[in-house]
Structures are given as structure tokens and as C-alpha cells.
Amino acid sequence: MEALKIDDNNVPSSEKKSGVRKIEAVEVSKVYQTKKSQFTALDRVSFHVNAHEFVSFVGPSGCGKSSLLRIVAGLEPLTSGDLTISGHEIDGPGADRGMVFQSYTLFPWLTVRENIEFGLTLKGVPLFEKRAIADHFMELVGLHKFAKSLPKELSGGMKQRVAIARALANNPEVLLMDEPFGALDPQTKNAMQELLLRIWEKEKTTVVFITHDIEEAIFLSQRVYVMQAHPGTIRSEIVIPRGLRYVEDAKDSEAFVKLKKQIISLIGHHEE
Ligand SMILES: Nc1ncnc2c1ncn2[C@@H]1O[C@H](COP(=O)(O)OP(=O)(O)OP(=O)(O)O)[C@@H](O)[C@H]1O
């Protein structure tokens, strides 16, 4: 794995400190068994995510991004290697991990409030507490006026805001996001990125984010793992200077564009 050297003078010292390891993957491989053959989707992938960190994975289609996230979510078993969350091996889905997918996964027959309260209802959280938690997260994603709306009455961006609120309401240690804004129009996508950053800064949830969109990964993350396909491996780990996104028109700044080009060339080189 090759590490790019990026000037991180803008990164506040608090972000430079190596934090507590939340997720640790050591040589994780995933081999899918089809009827006739085997397919290695991930080949000895090692990475880590510190507590409260925002880490993205980018890479060409088929490099195993979704497989990786599904393994971390416990939805898919790994074939070999070690994968721990807070030091514990992952052996299935758990309340410590919340998921937000690209496709809208809200319950269509439940209102916004009921969708957000769903996990809390399952856990038997008392009504008063449940209401207060849902109120907090509806406020956080700006949907308090839509508490009684059904998903079909909401736009795509609003549905994803409910999905984020629903995941966070369960107080997960890690938020796993698989192309959550992939189906949104550019304007809504930008607004959602800003919202997610505000939420992350406020709640300090650990976020693992999968995206095709290099610009999105640079804008949101503290670190980006660049993957390559055939077989899926990690090509590079890039530390994103935090100051990068806090300048005006951040995505058009020289440093941002330079970084984007570097990542494109890393991915492009291996897509040939
Ligand atoms: N259940 C499965 N059985 C067999 N092969 C699979 C299975 N799931 C994924 N694969 C293969 O593993 C590889 C990695 O798939 P994965 O969806 O993880 O990649 P990805 O990087 O998320 O792709 P994309 O960006 O296109 O969503 C692909 O070649 C895919 O065809």
C-alpha cells in the first residue's frame, strides 16, 4: 500500500492525534463461491478506523467497497483475516453499527417519527424517552415539521435524512454509509454532504463512508482509502487536510483539485 504525502498544516492538532482504534481489519479476504467458480472480491485488505473518525473508501466499480462494508456490518462473513470493532470480533449485525444505504430503506407504512423510533420501539425504550430521542434527531436533520408524513410524501433527500436520523437514534458506535447520496441530484447531494458534516461534528459518531464520488470523499473525510479491483485491495491511504473544506468554494480550491487529480490518477491507473 502506497501512502500519498499531503500537506496537513491546516489539520488541527486534535485531529492529528492517533485516536482509539474503533475498527481494525487485518488481511481481510472475501471469496464468493459461485456454482462453477470462486471469485476473490477482497484480497488481504487491512485498514483501521479510529473512534470519531470519518473515513471513506473510494475505488472503481467492483473493487469490493460494498462487500467490505457488508462485512463490517456483519451482513456477510469474511473468508479469512481478522476484523474487530472495539476489540471484539464481528460475528453478525449488531446495534453498535447503524447503516444507511443508497436505496431508500424506510418502512413505507410508517411515518417519519415512527421510522426514526422503530429501533427504539424494538428495544423497548419507554415512550417518553423514545419521543425525546426522535425529536432530537428530527430537529438535527431538519424534519421536525414532517414528523407525521409518510415516506411517499418526501423527496429523495428528505428520505435519506430520515434514514440518517433513524440510524443515529439507535446511538450506534459506528455509522456505515453505502453511497447514501448516490441517487440524489447534485444540489441535494451537496446539501446532504453539508448536513452530514454538521451532524458528524456535533454527534462525533465514527463514520465509514463508501462512495464512487472522489470529490465527496475528499470533502467529507479525514482519511480516504483508495481501492483497486481484480482483486479488491487497498492501493493507498490518504490523509485529508481538514482545512481543505473550510475555505470558500472548497471543492474548487487549488489544493482540493490537486488532491482529486491524484486520487483519479491512482484509480485510473488501475482501471486500465
Ligand atoms: N454475492 C456475490 N456472489 C458472487 N460475487 C459477488 C457477490 N457480491 C459481490 N460479488 C462480486 O464481488 C465484486 C465486488 O463487488 P462489490 O459490490 O463489493 O463492489 P463495489 O466496489 O461496491 O462495486 P460498485 O461500486 O459497482 O457497487 C464484484 O465483482 C461482484 O460481482
The ligand as an SDF file (V2000), in Angstrom:
LIG
                    3D

 31 33  0  0  0  0  0  0  0  0999 V2000
  -22.9310  -12.4380   -3.5850 N   0  0  0  0  0  0  0  0  0  0  0  0
  -21.9780  -12.4170   -4.5070 C   0  0  0  0  0  0  0  0  0  0  0  0
  -21.6390  -13.5280   -5.2090 N   0  0  0  0  0  0  0  0  0  0  0  0
  -20.6560  -13.5130   -6.1290 C   0  0  0  0  0  0  0  0  0  0  0  0
  -19.9420  -12.3980   -6.4460 N   0  0  0  0  0  0  0  0  0  0  0  0
  -20.2350  -11.2580   -5.7770 C   0  0  0  0  0  0  0  0  0  0  0  0
  -21.2680  -11.2160   -4.7970 C   0  0  0  0  0  0  0  0  0  0  0  0
  -21.3220   -9.9230   -4.3000 N   0  0  0  0  0  0  0  0  0  0  0  0
  -20.3740   -9.2400   -4.9670 C   0  0  0  0  0  0  0  0  0  0  0  0
  -19.7360  -10.0260   -5.8440 N   0  0  0  0  0  0  0  0  0  0  0  0
  -18.6330   -9.6300   -6.7340 C   0  0  0  0  0  0  0  0  0  0  0  0
  -17.5990   -9.0940   -5.9320 O   0  0  0  0  0  0  0  0  0  0  0  0
  -17.0200   -7.9540   -6.5560 C   0  0  0  0  0  0  0  0  0  0  0  0
  -17.0930   -6.7810   -5.6070 C   0  0  0  0  0  0  0  0  0  0  0  0
  -18.4640   -6.3820   -5.5010 O   0  0  0  0  0  0  0  0  0  0  0  0
  -18.8990   -5.1240   -4.6200 P   0  0  0  0  0  0  0  0  0  0  0  0
  -20.3460   -4.8950   -4.8120 O   0  0  0  0  0  0  0  0  0  0  0  0
  -18.4060   -5.3010   -3.2350 O   0  0  0  0  0  0  0  0  0  0  0  0
  -18.0380   -3.9730   -5.3260 O   0  0  0  0  0  0  0  0  0  0  0  0
  -18.2200   -2.4000   -5.2890 P   0  0  0  0  0  0  0  0  0  0  0  0
  -16.8410   -1.8250   -5.2990 O   0  0  0  0  0  0  0  0  0  0  0  0
  -19.1060   -1.9940   -4.1800 O   0  0  0  0  0  0  0  0  0  0  0  0
  -18.9130   -2.1500   -6.6870 O   0  0  0  0  0  0  0  0  0  0  0  0
  -19.9140   -0.9560   -7.1130 P   0  0  0  0  0  0  0  0  0  0  0  0
  -19.1490    0.3090   -6.8690 O   0  0  0  0  0  0  0  0  0  0  0  0
  -20.1650   -1.2260   -8.5660 O   0  0  0  0  0  0  0  0  0  0  0  0
  -21.1270   -1.0690   -6.2600 O   0  0  0  0  0  0  0  0  0  0  0  0
  -17.7850   -7.7290   -7.8570 C   0  0  0  0  0  0  0  0  0  0  0  0
  -17.0290   -8.2720   -8.9230 O   0  0  0  0  0  0  0  0  0  0  0  0
  -19.0680   -8.5120   -7.6820 C   0  0  0  0  0  0  0  0  0  0  0  0
  -19.5210   -9.0270   -8.8910 O   0  0  0  0  0  0  0  0  0  0  0  0
  1  2  1  0
  2  3  1  0
  2  7  2  0
  3  4  2  0
  4  5  1  0
  5  6  2  0
  6  7  1  0
  6 10  1  0
  7  8  1  0
  8  9  2  0
  9 10  1  0
 10 11  1  0
 11 12  1  0
 11 30  1  0
 12 13  1  0
 13 14  1  0
 13 28  1  0
 14 15  1  0
 15 16  1  0
 16 17  2  0
 16 18  1  0
 16 19  1  0
 19 20  1  0
 20 21  2  0
 20 22  1  0
 20 23  1  0
 23 24  1  0
 24 25  2  0
 24 26  1  0
 24 27  1  0
 28 29  1  0
 28 30  1  0
 30 31  1  0
M  END
$$$$
